[in-house]
């Protein structure tokens, strides 16, 4: 039986394979041999998720890290640590090893406190960016959970996985009356603009 850590990654892998034929039907001109432009785009997409995840982790009170919406569902800390674990684990399929001394499958069960969670998240995203940069030959075929795909598809799974669980973390935060920092900033700016307009 797949572990709770691995099951969502398998779902993403199956999805990537399912959409592969449609992607090939609209092939763009061949990219540079090292895939530099594609990897740069992946890094931008990952950075967007990274910034929001870390902002949300900072905004979440320490006493909410053990909150879960129901029995048998990941807690807030476990959602964050699932993301961190995948940032290390998915790159192994494209030939990028997990750093020595790091056990990503143990994160959810062992890293619970806010400061430790944020530190682990930061380190995991740094590792994921490095893995993207180091990966070569993006058209090389690999197997991910038994499914055939390219290294490019695997890196896309790495990026989209963080965005998927960012959405989950936002839902957790909203359930605890925590407004995502970027939304709070936008709302404050809009209120200030409306106030200024009303004063004219």
Biotite code that builds the C-alpha atoms (Angstrom):
import biotite.structure as struc

atoms = struc.array([
    struc.Atom([0.000, 0.000, 0.000], chain_id="A", res_id=1, res_name="UNK", atom_name="CA", element="C"),
    struc.Atom([1.296, 3.460, -0.896], chain_id="A", res_id=2, res_name="UNK", atom_name="CA", element="C"),
    struc.Atom([2.160, 5.713, 2.008], chain_id="A", res_id=3, res_name="UNK", atom_name="CA", element="C"),
    struc.Atom([0.281, 8.953, 2.591], chain_id="A", res_id=4, res_name="UNK", atom_name="CA", element="C"),
    struc.Atom([3.424, 10.743, 1.413], chain_id="A", res_id=5, res_name="UNK", atom_name="CA", element="C"),
    struc.Atom([3.632, 8.900, -1.915], chain_id="A", res_id=6, res_name="UNK", atom_name="CA", element="C"),
    struc.Atom([-0.050, 8.589, -2.904], chain_id="A", res_id=7, res_name="UNK", atom_name="CA", element="C"),
    struc.Atom([-0.606, 12.248, -3.977], chain_id="A", res_id=8, res_name="UNK", atom_name="CA", element="C"),
    struc.Atom([2.618, 12.179, -5.996], chain_id="A", res_id=9, res_name="UNK", atom_name="CA", element="C"),
    struc.Atom([1.386, 9.134, -7.905], chain_id="A", res_id=10, res_name="UNK", atom_name="CA", element="C"),
    struc.Atom([-1.842, 10.982, -8.753], chain_id="A", res_id=11, res_name="UNK", atom_name="CA", element="C"),
    struc.Atom([0.169, 13.874, -10.179], chain_id="A", res_id=12, res_name="UNK", atom_name="CA", element="C"),
    struc.Atom([2.322, 11.473, -12.191], chain_id="A", res_id=13, res_name="UNK", atom_name="CA", element="C"),
    struc.Atom([-0.741, 9.810, -13.709], chain_id="A", res_id=14, res_name="UNK", atom_name="CA", element="C"),
    struc.Atom([-2.156, 13.221, -14.595], chain_id="A", res_id=15, res_name="UNK", atom_name="CA", element="C"),
    struc.Atom([1.057, 14.256, -16.302], chain_id="A", res_id=16, res_name="UNK", atom_name="CA", element="C"),
    struc.Atom([1.022, 11.117, -18.434], chain_id="A", res_id=17, res_name="UNK", atom_name="CA", element="C"),
    struc.Atom([-2.649, 11.581, -19.321], chain_id="A", res_id=18, res_name="UNK", atom_name="CA", element="C"),
    struc.Atom([-2.038, 15.063, -20.719], chain_id="A", res_id=19, res_name="UNK", atom_name="CA", element="C"),
    struc.Atom([1.176, 14.163, -22.548], chain_id="A", res_id=20, res_name="UNK", atom_name="CA", element="C"),
    struc.Atom([-0.461, 13.316, -25.928], chain_id="A", res_id=21, res_name="UNK", atom_name="CA", element="C"),
    struc.Atom([-2.234, 16.677, -26.059], chain_id="A", res_id=22, res_name="UNK", atom_name="CA", element="C"),
    struc.Atom([1.026, 18.458, -25.344], chain_id="A", res_id=23, res_name="UNK", atom_name="CA", element="C"),
    struc.Atom([2.816, 16.641, -28.170], chain_id="A", res_id=24, res_name="UNK", atom_name="CA", element="C"),
    struc.Atom([0.028, 17.576, -30.581], chain_id="A", res_id=25, res_name="UNK", atom_name="CA", element="C"),
    struc.Atom([0.980, 21.223, -30.214], chain_id="A", res_id=26, res_name="UNK", atom_name="CA", element="C"),
    struc.Atom([4.752, 20.966, -30.127], chain_id="A", res_id=27, res_name="UNK", atom_name="CA", element="C"),
    struc.Atom([6.576, 24.288, -30.103], chain_id="A", res_id=28, res_name="UNK", atom_name="CA", element="C"),
    struc.Atom([9.926, 24.831, -31.821], chain_id="A", res_id=29, res_name="UNK", atom_name="CA", element="C"),
    struc.Atom([12.693, 22.794, -30.220], chain_id="A", res_id=30, res_name="UNK", atom_name="CA", element="C"),
    struc.Atom([14.171, 24.568, -27.162], chain_id="A", res_id=31, res_name="UNK", atom_name="CA", element="C"),
    struc.Atom([17.868, 24.991, -26.455], chain_id="A", res_id=32, res_name="UNK", atom_name="CA", element="C"),
    struc.Atom([19.655, 21.698, -25.897], chain_id="A", res_id=33, res_name="UNK", atom_name="CA", element="C"),
    struc.Atom([20.088, 22.286, -22.170], chain_id="A", res_id=34, res_name="UNK", atom_name="CA", element="C"),
    struc.Atom([16.478, 23.456, -21.734], chain_id="A", res_id=35, res_name="UNK", atom_name="CA", element="C"),
    struc.Atom([17.719, 26.648, -20.057], chain_id="A", res_id=36, res_name="UNK", atom_name="CA", element="C"),
    struc.Atom([14.642, 28.699, -20.936], chain_id="A", res_id=37, res_name="UNK", atom_name="CA", element="C"),
    struc.Atom([12.256, 26.003, -19.725], chain_id="A", res_id=38, res_name="UNK", atom_name="CA", element="C"),
    struc.Atom([14.182, 25.544, -16.494], chain_id="A", res_id=39, res_name="UNK", atom_name="CA", element="C"),
    struc.Atom([14.124, 29.296, -15.928], chain_id="A", res_id=40, res_name="UNK", atom_name="CA", element="C"),
    struc.Atom([10.342, 29.245, -16.302], chain_id="A", res_id=41, res_name="UNK", atom_name="CA", element="C"),
    struc.Atom([10.068, 26.334, -13.882], chain_id="A", res_id=42, res_name="UNK", atom_name="CA", element="C"),
    struc.Atom([12.152, 28.264, -11.362], chain_id="A", res_id=43, res_name="UNK", atom_name="CA", element="C"),
    struc.Atom([9.913, 31.322, -11.682], chain_id="A", res_id=44, res_name="UNK", atom_name="CA", element="C"),
    struc.Atom([6.814, 29.192, -11.139], chain_id="A", res_id=45, res_name="UNK", atom_name="CA", element="C"),
    struc.Atom([8.386, 27.451, -8.166], chain_id="A", res_id=46, res_name="UNK", atom_name="CA", element="C"),
    struc.Atom([9.496, 30.773, -6.669], chain_id="A", res_id=47, res_name="UNK", atom_name="CA", element="C"),
    struc.Atom([5.916, 32.034, -6.796], chain_id="A", res_id=48, res_name="UNK", atom_name="CA", element="C"),
    struc.Atom([4.717, 29.051, -4.769], chain_id="A", res_id=49, res_name="UNK", atom_name="CA", element="C"),
    struc.Atom([7.746, 29.269, -2.465], chain_id="A", res_id=50, res_name="UNK", atom_name="CA", element="C"),
    struc.Atom([7.161, 32.923, -1.572], chain_id="A", res_id=51, res_name="UNK", atom_name="CA", element="C"),
    struc.Atom([3.497, 32.368, -0.810], chain_id="A", res_id=52, res_name="UNK", atom_name="CA", element="C"),
    struc.Atom([4.065, 29.151, 1.125], chain_id="A", res_id=53, res_name="UNK", atom_name="CA", element="C"),
    struc.Atom([6.716, 30.773, 3.322], chain_id="A", res_id=54, res_name="UNK", atom_name="CA", element="C"),
    struc.Atom([4.607, 33.909, 3.848], chain_id="A", res_id=55, res_name="UNK", atom_name="CA", element="C"),
    struc.Atom([1.650, 31.759, 4.855], chain_id="A", res_id=56, res_name="UNK", atom_name="CA", element="C"),
    struc.Atom([3.803, 29.630, 7.165], chain_id="A", res_id=57, res_name="UNK", atom_name="CA", element="C"),
    struc.Atom([5.040, 32.788, 8.877], chain_id="A", res_id=58, res_name="UNK", atom_name="CA", element="C"),
    struc.Atom([1.521, 34.189, 9.194], chain_id="A", res_id=59, res_name="UNK", atom_name="CA", element="C"),
    struc.Atom([0.140, 30.998, 10.750], chain_id="A", res_id=60, res_name="UNK", atom_name="CA", element="C"),
    struc.Atom([0.303, 31.067, 14.567], chain_id="A", res_id=61, res_name="UNK", atom_name="CA", element="C"),
    struc.Atom([2.395, 28.306, 16.114], chain_id="A", res_id=62, res_name="UNK", atom_name="CA", element="C"),
    struc.Atom([-0.629, 26.901, 17.933], chain_id="A", res_id=63, res_name="UNK", atom_name="CA", element="C"),
    struc.Atom([-2.385, 26.284, 14.601], chain_id="A", res_id=64, res_name="UNK", atom_name="CA", element="C"),
    struc.Atom([0.329, 24.028, 13.218], chain_id="A", res_id=65, res_name="UNK", atom_name="CA", element="C"),
    struc.Atom([-1.386, 21.010, 14.760], chain_id="A", res_id=66, res_name="UNK", atom_name="CA", element="C"),
    struc.Atom([-4.816, 21.904, 13.366], chain_id="A", res_id=67, res_name="UNK", atom_name="CA", element="C"),
    struc.Atom([-6.522, 19.602, 10.861], chain_id="A", res_id=68, res_name="UNK", atom_name="CA", element="C"),
    struc.Atom([-9.993, 19.844, 9.311], chain_id="A", res_id=69, res_name="UNK", atom_name="CA", element="C"),
    struc.Atom([-10.890, 16.330, 10.401], chain_id="A", res_id=70, res_name="UNK", atom_name="CA", element="C"),
    struc.Atom([-9.691, 12.971, 11.679], chain_id="A", res_id=71, res_name="UNK", atom_name="CA", element="C"),
    struc.Atom([-7.164, 11.214, 9.486], chain_id="A", res_id=72, res_name="UNK", atom_name="CA", element="C"),
    struc.Atom([-6.365, 14.376, 7.513], chain_id="A", res_id=73, res_name="UNK", atom_name="CA", element="C"),
    struc.Atom([-3.016, 16.127, 7.438], chain_id="A", res_id=74, res_name="UNK", atom_name="CA", element="C"),
    struc.Atom([-2.401, 18.854, 9.983], chain_id="A", res_id=75, res_name="UNK", atom_name="CA", element="C"),
    struc.Atom([-1.092, 22.252, 8.914], chain_id="A", res_id=76, res_name="UNK", atom_name="CA", element="C"),
    struc.Atom([2.496, 21.262, 9.723], chain_id="A", res_id=77, res_name="UNK", atom_name="CA", element="C"),
    struc.Atom([2.072, 18.005, 7.806], chain_id="A", res_id=78, res_name="UNK", atom_name="CA", element="C"),
    struc.Atom([0.835, 19.841, 4.713], chain_id="A", res_id=79, res_name="UNK", atom_name="CA", element="C"),
    struc.Atom([3.911, 22.053, 4.783], chain_id="A", res_id=80, res_name="UNK", atom_name="CA", element="C"),
    struc.Atom([6.175, 19.072, 5.388], chain_id="A", res_id=81, res_name="UNK", atom_name="CA", element="C"),
    struc.Atom([4.547, 17.087, 2.604], chain_id="A", res_id=82, res_name="UNK", atom_name="CA", element="C"),
    struc.Atom([5.553, 19.909, 0.267], chain_id="A", res_id=83, res_name="UNK", atom_name="CA", element="C"),
    struc.Atom([9.082, 19.943, 1.667], chain_id="A", res_id=84, res_name="UNK", atom_name="CA", element="C"),
    struc.Atom([9.431, 16.198, 1.323], chain_id="A", res_id=85, res_name="UNK", atom_name="CA", element="C"),
    struc.Atom([8.333, 16.252, -2.299], chain_id="A", res_id=86, res_name="UNK", atom_name="CA", element="C"),
    struc.Atom([10.823, 19.030, -3.058], chain_id="A", res_id=87, res_name="UNK", atom_name="CA", element="C"),
    struc.Atom([13.558, 16.550, -2.204], chain_id="A", res_id=88, res_name="UNK", atom_name="CA", element="C"),
    struc.Atom([11.920, 13.333, -3.379], chain_id="A", res_id=89, res_name="UNK", atom_name="CA", element="C"),
    struc.Atom([10.633, 14.168, -6.872], chain_id="A", res_id=90, res_name="UNK", atom_name="CA", element="C"),
    struc.Atom([14.059, 15.302, -8.158], chain_id="A", res_id=91, res_name="UNK", atom_name="CA", element="C"),
    struc.Atom([15.465, 11.833, -7.403], chain_id="A", res_id=92, res_name="UNK", atom_name="CA", element="C"),
    struc.Atom([13.577, 10.591, -10.478], chain_id="A", res_id=93, res_name="UNK", atom_name="CA", element="C"),
    struc.Atom([15.602, 12.909, -12.717], chain_id="A", res_id=94, res_name="UNK", atom_name="CA", element="C"),
    struc.Atom([18.891, 11.859, -11.169], chain_id="A", res_id=95, res_name="UNK", atom_name="CA", element="C"),
    struc.Atom([19.253, 14.452, -8.416], chain_id="A", res_id=96, res_name="UNK", atom_name="CA", element="C"),
    struc.Atom([19.992, 12.702, -5.103], chain_id="A", res_id=97, res_name="UNK", atom_name="CA", element="C"),
    struc.Atom([18.571, 13.665, -1.731], chain_id="A", res_id=98, res_name="UNK", atom_name="CA", element="C"),
    struc.Atom([21.291, 15.466, 0.285], chain_id="A", res_id=99, res_name="UNK", atom_name="CA", element="C"),
    struc.Atom([23.059, 13.297, 2.809], chain_id="A", res_id=100, res_name="UNK", atom_name="CA", element="C"),
    struc.Atom([21.342, 13.229, 6.187], chain_id="A", res_id=101, res_name="UNK", atom_name="CA", element="C"),
    struc.Atom([17.943, 14.280, 4.812], chain_id="A", res_id=102, res_name="UNK", atom_name="CA", element="C"),
    struc.Atom([14.994, 11.862, 5.037], chain_id="A", res_id=103, res_name="UNK", atom_name="CA", element="C"),
    struc.Atom([12.042, 13.547, 3.272], chain_id="A", res_id=104, res_name="UNK", atom_name="CA", element="C"),
    struc.Atom([9.595, 10.732, 3.985], chain_id="A", res_id=105, res_name="UNK", atom_name="CA", element="C"),
    struc.Atom([10.064, 11.309, 7.732], chain_id="A", res_id=106, res_name="UNK", atom_name="CA", element="C"),
    struc.Atom([9.283, 15.041, 7.687], chain_id="A", res_id=107, res_name="UNK", atom_name="CA", element="C"),
    struc.Atom([5.546, 14.811, 8.261], chain_id="A", res_id=108, res_name="UNK", atom_name="CA", element="C"),
    struc.Atom([5.946, 12.677, 11.357], chain_id="A", res_id=109, res_name="UNK", atom_name="CA", element="C"),
    struc.Atom([8.915, 14.445, 12.929], chain_id="A", res_id=110, res_name="UNK", atom_name="CA", element="C"),
    struc.Atom([8.950, 18.159, 11.992], chain_id="A", res_id=111, res_name="UNK", atom_name="CA", element="C"),
    struc.Atom([6.050, 19.785, 13.840], chain_id="A", res_id=112, res_name="UNK", atom_name="CA", element="C"),
    struc.Atom([7.145, 23.085, 15.398], chain_id="A", res_id=113, res_name="UNK", atom_name="CA", element="C"),
    struc.Atom([6.737, 26.336, 13.474], chain_id="A", res_id=114, res_name="UNK", atom_name="CA", element="C"),
    struc.Atom([10.398, 27.408, 13.399], chain_id="A", res_id=115, res_name="UNK", atom_name="CA", element="C"),
    struc.Atom([11.563, 23.942, 12.356], chain_id="A", res_id=116, res_name="UNK", atom_name="CA", element="C"),
    struc.Atom([8.848, 23.711, 9.690], chain_id="A", res_id=117, res_name="UNK", atom_name="CA", element="C"),
    struc.Atom([9.826, 27.060, 8.153], chain_id="A", res_id=118, res_name="UNK", atom_name="CA", element="C"),
    struc.Atom([13.524, 26.175, 8.207], chain_id="A", res_id=119, res_name="UNK", atom_name="CA", element="C"),
    struc.Atom([12.847, 22.838, 6.527], chain_id="A", res_id=120, res_name="UNK", atom_name="CA", element="C"),
    struc.Atom([10.631, 24.487, 3.909], chain_id="A", res_id=121, res_name="UNK", atom_name="CA", element="C"),
    struc.Atom([13.311, 27.043, 3.038], chain_id="A", res_id=122, res_name="UNK", atom_name="CA", element="C"),
    struc.Atom([15.979, 24.365, 2.687], chain_id="A", res_id=123, res_name="UNK", atom_name="CA", element="C"),
    struc.Atom([13.720, 22.163, 0.580], chain_id="A", res_id=124, res_name="UNK", atom_name="CA", element="C"),
    struc.Atom([12.876, 24.906, -1.894], chain_id="A", res_id=125, res_name="UNK", atom_name="CA", element="C"),
    struc.Atom([16.560, 25.804, -2.232], chain_id="A", res_id=126, res_name="UNK", atom_name="CA", element="C"),
    struc.Atom([17.258, 22.155, -2.988], chain_id="A", res_id=127, res_name="UNK", atom_name="CA", element="C"),
    struc.Atom([14.414, 21.991, -5.528], chain_id="A", res_id=128, res_name="UNK", atom_name="CA", element="C"),
    struc.Atom([15.705, 25.045, -7.386], chain_id="A", res_id=129, res_name="UNK", atom_name="CA", element="C"),
    struc.Atom([19.187, 23.514, -7.467], chain_id="A", res_id=130, res_name="UNK", atom_name="CA", element="C"),
    struc.Atom([17.756, 20.258, -8.808], chain_id="A", res_id=131, res_name="UNK", atom_name="CA", element="C"),
    struc.Atom([15.995, 22.097, -11.627], chain_id="A", res_id=132, res_name="UNK", atom_name="CA", element="C"),
    struc.Atom([19.211, 23.923, -12.520], chain_id="A", res_id=133, res_name="UNK", atom_name="CA", element="C"),
    struc.Atom([21.295, 20.732, -12.516], chain_id="A", res_id=134, res_name="UNK", atom_name="CA", element="C"),
    struc.Atom([18.937, 18.573, -14.565], chain_id="A", res_id=135, res_name="UNK", atom_name="CA", element="C"),
    struc.Atom([20.077, 18.056, -18.154], chain_id="A", res_id=136, res_name="UNK", atom_name="CA", element="C"),
    struc.Atom([18.605, 16.379, -21.235], chain_id="A", res_id=137, res_name="UNK", atom_name="CA", element="C"),
    struc.Atom([15.004, 17.235, -20.437], chain_id="A", res_id=138, res_name="UNK", atom_name="CA", element="C"),
    struc.Atom([13.653, 15.002, -23.215], chain_id="A", res_id=139, res_name="UNK", atom_name="CA", element="C"),
    struc.Atom([15.223, 11.927, -21.648], chain_id="A", res_id=140, res_name="UNK", atom_name="CA", element="C"),
    struc.Atom([12.624, 9.278, -20.841], chain_id="A", res_id=141, res_name="UNK", atom_name="CA", element="C"),
    struc.Atom([12.324, 8.177, -17.218], chain_id="A", res_id=142, res_name="UNK", atom_name="CA", element="C"),
    struc.Atom([9.893, 6.210, -15.084], chain_id="A", res_id=143, res_name="UNK", atom_name="CA", element="C"),
    struc.Atom([8.060, 7.917, -12.241], chain_id="A", res_id=144, res_name="UNK", atom_name="CA", element="C"),
    struc.Atom([5.984, 5.538, -10.119], chain_id="A", res_id=145, res_name="UNK", atom_name="CA", element="C"),
    struc.Atom([5.943, 3.125, -13.054], chain_id="A", res_id=146, res_name="UNK", atom_name="CA", element="C"),
    struc.Atom([4.789, 5.692, -15.600], chain_id="A", res_id=147, res_name="UNK", atom_name="CA", element="C"),
    struc.Atom([6.850, 6.697, -18.638], chain_id="A", res_id=148, res_name="UNK", atom_name="CA", element="C"),
    struc.Atom([7.524, 10.408, -18.960], chain_id="A", res_id=149, res_name="UNK", atom_name="CA", element="C"),
    struc.Atom([10.303, 12.854, -19.724], chain_id="A", res_id=150, res_name="UNK", atom_name="CA", element="C"),
    struc.Atom([12.474, 14.631, -17.202], chain_id="A", res_id=151, res_name="UNK", atom_name="CA", element="C"),
    struc.Atom([10.648, 17.803, -18.243], chain_id="A", res_id=152, res_name="UNK", atom_name="CA", element="C"),
    struc.Atom([7.331, 16.331, -17.133], chain_id="A", res_id=153, res_name="UNK", atom_name="CA", element="C"),
    struc.Atom([8.833, 15.257, -13.818], chain_id="A", res_id=154, res_name="UNK", atom_name="CA", element="C"),
    struc.Atom([10.085, 18.782, -13.154], chain_id="A", res_id=155, res_name="UNK", atom_name="CA", element="C"),
    struc.Atom([6.648, 20.132, -14.026], chain_id="A", res_id=156, res_name="UNK", atom_name="CA", element="C"),
    struc.Atom([5.194, 17.782, -11.418], chain_id="A", res_id=157, res_name="UNK", atom_name="CA", element="C"),
    struc.Atom([7.709, 19.162, -8.913], chain_id="A", res_id=158, res_name="UNK", atom_name="CA", element="C"),
    struc.Atom([6.484, 22.700, -9.577], chain_id="A", res_id=159, res_name="UNK", atom_name="CA", element="C"),
    struc.Atom([2.751, 22.001, -9.729], chain_id="A", res_id=160, res_name="UNK", atom_name="CA", element="C"),
    struc.Atom([2.882, 19.904, -6.561], chain_id="A", res_id=161, res_name="UNK", atom_name="CA", element="C"),
    struc.Atom([3.852, 22.959, -4.511], chain_id="A", res_id=162, res_name="UNK", atom_name="CA", element="C"),
    struc.Atom([1.065, 25.024, -6.067], chain_id="A", res_id=163, res_name="UNK", atom_name="CA", element="C"),
    struc.Atom([-1.478, 22.273, -5.427], chain_id="A", res_id=164, res_name="UNK", atom_name="CA", element="C"),
    struc.Atom([-0.681, 22.085, -1.726], chain_id="A", res_id=165, res_name="UNK", atom_name="CA", element="C"),
    struc.Atom([-0.371, 25.848, -1.437], chain_id="A", res_id=166, res_name="UNK", atom_name="CA", element="C"),
    struc.Atom([-4.069, 25.849, -2.267], chain_id="A", res_id=167, res_name="UNK", atom_name="CA", element="C"),
    struc.Atom([-4.660, 23.315, 0.481], chain_id="A", res_id=168, res_name="UNK", atom_name="CA", element="C"),
    struc.Atom([-2.699, 25.418, 2.973], chain_id="A", res_id=169, res_name="UNK", atom_name="CA", element="C"),
    struc.Atom([-4.705, 28.519, 2.011], chain_id="A", res_id=170, res_name="UNK", atom_name="CA", element="C"),
    struc.Atom([-7.938, 26.627, 2.712], chain_id="A", res_id=171, res_name="UNK", atom_name="CA", element="C"),
    struc.Atom([-6.560, 25.563, 6.111], chain_id="A", res_id=172, res_name="UNK", atom_name="CA", element="C"),
    struc.Atom([-5.589, 29.152, 6.883], chain_id="A", res_id=173, res_name="UNK", atom_name="CA", element="C"),
    struc.Atom([-8.967, 30.556, 5.865], chain_id="A", res_id=174, res_name="UNK", atom_name="CA", element="C"),
    struc.Atom([-10.667, 27.957, 8.073], chain_id="A", res_id=175, res_name="UNK", atom_name="CA", element="C"),
    struc.Atom([-8.763, 29.490, 10.985], chain_id="A", res_id=176, res_name="UNK", atom_name="CA", element="C"),
    struc.Atom([-9.496, 33.119, 10.046], chain_id="A", res_id=177, res_name="UNK", atom_name="CA", element="C"),
    struc.Atom([-5.986, 33.642, 8.718], chain_id="A", res_id=178, res_name="UNK", atom_name="CA", element="C"),
    struc.Atom([-5.902, 35.865, 5.644], chain_id="A", res_id=179, res_name="UNK", atom_name="CA", element="C"),
    struc.Atom([-3.034, 35.039, 3.266], chain_id="A", res_id=180, res_name="UNK", atom_name="CA", element="C"),
    struc.Atom([-0.480, 37.884, 3.581], chain_id="A", res_id=181, res_name="UNK", atom_name="CA", element="C"),
    struc.Atom([-0.504, 38.743, -0.136], chain_id="A", res_id=182, res_name="UNK", atom_name="CA", element="C"),
    struc.Atom([-4.307, 39.039, -0.046], chain_id="A", res_id=183, res_name="UNK", atom_name="CA", element="C"),
    struc.Atom([-4.201, 41.154, 3.114], chain_id="A", res_id=184, res_name="UNK", atom_name="CA", element="C"),
    struc.Atom([-1.695, 43.460, 1.416], chain_id="A", res_id=185, res_name="UNK", atom_name="CA", element="C"),
    struc.Atom([-3.862, 43.807, -1.688], chain_id="A", res_id=186, res_name="UNK", atom_name="CA", element="C"),
    struc.Atom([-6.959, 44.480, 0.405], chain_id="A", res_id=187, res_name="UNK", atom_name="CA", element="C"),
    struc.Atom([-5.150, 47.123, 2.439], chain_id="A", res_id=188, res_name="UNK", atom_name="CA", element="C"),
    struc.Atom([-3.922, 48.833, -0.729], chain_id="A", res_id=189, res_name="UNK", atom_name="CA", element="C"),
    struc.Atom([-7.416, 48.800, -2.204], chain_id="A", res_id=190, res_name="UNK", atom_name="CA", element="C"),
    struc.Atom([-8.887, 50.252, 0.983], chain_id="A", res_id=191, res_name="UNK", atom_name="CA", element="C"),
    struc.Atom([-6.264, 52.997, 1.043], chain_id="A", res_id=192, res_name="UNK", atom_name="CA", element="C"),
    struc.Atom([-6.971, 53.809, -2.595], chain_id="A", res_id=193, res_name="UNK", atom_name="CA", element="C"),
    struc.Atom([-10.704, 53.991, -1.948], chain_id="A", res_id=194, res_name="UNK", atom_name="CA", element="C"),
    struc.Atom([-10.108, 56.206, 1.075], chain_id="A", res_id=195, res_name="UNK", atom_name="CA", element="C"),
    struc.Atom([-7.950, 58.555, -0.952], chain_id="A", res_id=196, res_name="UNK", atom_name="CA", element="C"),
    struc.Atom([-10.534, 58.697, -3.725], chain_id="A", res_id=197, res_name="UNK", atom_name="CA", element="C"),
    struc.Atom([-13.288, 59.497, -1.220], chain_id="A", res_id=198, res_name="UNK", atom_name="CA", element="C"),
    struc.Atom([-11.276, 62.347, 0.236], chain_id="A", res_id=199, res_name="UNK", atom_name="CA", element="C"),
    struc.Atom([-11.141, 64.187, -3.084], chain_id="A", res_id=200, res_name="UNK", atom_name="CA", element="C"),
])
